[in-house]
Amino acid sequence: TALFMTLLPALPAASADSPVDRRQLEHLLLQDCGSCHGLRLTGGLGPSITPEALAGKPRDSLIATVTHGRPGTAMPGWSALLNEREITWLVDRLLQGNP
């Protein structure tokens, strides 16, 4: 996980109340999330994260997974690079089916 984190583009530090940079987060979603979850987010090393695959999963649980990762898996926690608002935006974006 540490090596994976060093390969990511540096994200500027953001506070919880700063605006979300949608372009940067969309890029992260497609490139970084897509590197494990598949370029169409339909699965790869990680499971599918399409709206259909996430249907019925609690939003808070998805936010916790992105924030803290999943121990014993390749899923890293993103809280060192993203604030709560950015993580929530990403999860909501996935649930809506965008991009």
N, C-alpha and C positions, 0 to 999 in steps of 0.2 A: 504494500500500500504506500509506503514512504517513497519508493521509486516512482510509482504511478503519479503521486502528487508533485514530484519534481518535474515531470514531463509536461504538466499542464501550463498553459500560458498564465503569466502572473495577472491576477485580478486586483484592481485597486481596492484598498480597504474601504469598506462602506459601513456606515452606522445603520442601525435598525430603522432610522427615520429618513434616510436619504432616498432619493428617487431610484427606481429600478431601471437599469440600463437594459432595455428589452433586446436590443440588437446583440449585445454581448451575451446575454443569457440564452437567447435563441441559438447563437453559435455554440455555446457550451453544451446546450441540450443535444444538438445534432452531432457535434464532433466528439465531445468527451463522454456524454452518456451513450451516444451511438456507438462508440468504440467497443463497448461491452454489450449493450442491449440491442445492437444491430443498427445499421444505418437508417432503417425504417422503423426502428424501435420495436420490431416484432420478435426480438430475441436473438441471442448469440451466447456469449459466455454468461450473461445475465438474462433473466426472463424477459418476456415481452412486457413493455410498459405502454401499450396502446390503451385507449379508453375502454375497449372491450375487456382487455386483460385486467385492468384496474377496477372495473365495475364491481361494486359491493365491498371494496376495501375501504376502511375508514380513512378519511382525509388526514386526520391527526396521525394515524399510523404511518401513512406514506411520508408525511412531513418528518416524523421521527426517523424513519429509515434513511431519508436523504441527509438529515442532520447528523445522525450518529453512525450510519452504516449498519452493516449486519456482521457481527462477529462470526468468524469461521468461514466467511465467504470473501469473494473478491470485491464486494461492495464497500467502498470507503465512506466514511462520514465526510460531509462537505462543509461542516461548520467552521473549519479553519479558513476556508476560502469564500464562503457565502454567508451573509447574515440571514436572520429569520425571515425577513421580508422577501429576499431573493429566493430562498428555498420555497417559501409558500407560493410565490409567483410561478416557479417551475412546476410544482405539483399541480397547481390549478391549470396551468397550460397543458400538462399531460392529461388531466382529467377531461379537458375540453376537446382534446384531439388536435391540438396545434403545437408545433407546426406539423 
